Amino acid sequence: MRPTLTHLALHVPDLDACVEFYADFCGMRVFHERPGKGSRIVWMAEPGKERTFIFVIMPGGTDRALAENDYSHFGFALSSRSEVDALAARARQAGCLIWEPRDEPYPVGYYCGLRDPAGNYVEFSYGQPLGPGAEELPSP
């Protein structure tokens, strides 16, 4: 048997703020909620991927307080550089942009970074050999 990655479980200090962040910036949707951990437990996924990969978000966490030079992150792919720029502009306005859009050599591509309400870093990229547009790039 070969293991398959199916989910990440996150304890967060403000459940509602995190659910709103992942819905607004990542396009994820709540598809399951249940009581638990003193409040509720929320399952979120990109539409159509509810049986493939999800975030399980639970209350009771503490702020991650990552250092500026800590590149631990969740990665989301976008369809173009202009989408990265547009998302960065929205994040800048919302006060959660931590990495201005930048270009890095293949396979990193063009990306920006946001801080979610729990302190996790979230990257939005274009030009990586993963996600939308990857089929147009050279093989690794």
N, C-alpha and C positions, 0 to 999 in steps of 0.2 A: 504494500500500500504506500502511496505517495501522499504526503500531507498537502493540503490546499489552504492558502490563506483566505479566510472568510470574513474576518472582522477585526476592528480595533475597539477596545473598550476604554473609555476615558472618564475618570472622575473629574468633575469640574466644579468650581466654586459657585457659578451662576448658570444653572441649567437652561433657563429661558434665554439668556443672552447668547449662549453657545448655539442653541437650536436656531435662533434667529440669524446668527452669523453664518452658519453652514448652509442655511436655506438661501440667504441673500447673496453671499459671495460665491458659494460652491454649487448652487443649484440642487442641493440635496433636499429630500422631502422626508418628513416623518411618515413612516408606514406602520409603525407599531409602538404602542405605549402600554405600560403596565405599572401598577403600584410597586414601590420598592425603594429601599435605601432612604426611608423617611419622606419620600416625595413620590417620584415616578422615575421610571427608566424609559428612555426614548431610543428607538432604533431609527436611523436615518440612512438613506441611500440615494444615489443618483437614480432618476427615473429609469426603470427597466433593469436595474442591477440589484434589485432587492434580494435576489437569491445568489448573488455572486460575491459582493463585497459591501459591508455596512460599517457604520460607526454606531457603537452602543454608548450612549451618553448618560452618565449617572451623576447625581448631585453628591456633594461631600468632599470634593477635591480642594486642593490649594493652588494658588497661582504658581505657575511654573517658573517665573522669573528667570528666563534664559538670558545669558550674556549676549551682547550685541554680536559677538563673533562666533556664536553657537549656531551652526547650520542644521541642527536637528529640525526636521520639518515633515509635514505631509505634503505630497506633490500632486497637483492637479494640472492637466494639460489643457491648453486652449487651442483654437483653430488658426490663430494668426498673431502676429506681433501687435497689430492694432487692438486686438482683444486684450492682450496683456496691458497695453497702455491705457485702455479704457477702464479696466478693472483697477489698475494702480491709481487712476484719477479718482475713482469712487472711494477707494480705501484712504487716499490722502485726505479727502473731504471728511471721511468718517473718523480720521485720526488713528487708523490702525496700520498704515503702511510703514514697514520697517526696512525694506530693501527697495530702493528706487529701481525702475526697470534698467536692466543691464544685459549686455551680450557677453557670453563666455564661449570659449572654443567647444566644438563638438566633443562630447555628446550633451553638454549642459544646455546650450542654446540661449534664448532670450527669456528672461524671467523677472518677476518681482516677488516680494514677500510681504505677507501680512501677519499680524499678531492677533490670534483669536482671543475672546474674553477670558480664557483660562490661561493664557500665556504661551500656548503652542504656536509655533511658526508654521505658516502655510504658504507654499510656493505655487505660483501660477506661471506656467512656462509654455513656450512654443519652440519647436525645433529640436526637441529631444527624440530619441528613437523609441518613444512610447506615446500612446494616445493619438489624438487627431493629427493628421498630417504625417505620421511616422512612415506610412507606406511610400511617401514621396522622397524620403531621405535615404542616403546610402546605408547599407547594412553595416552593423558594427564589426 
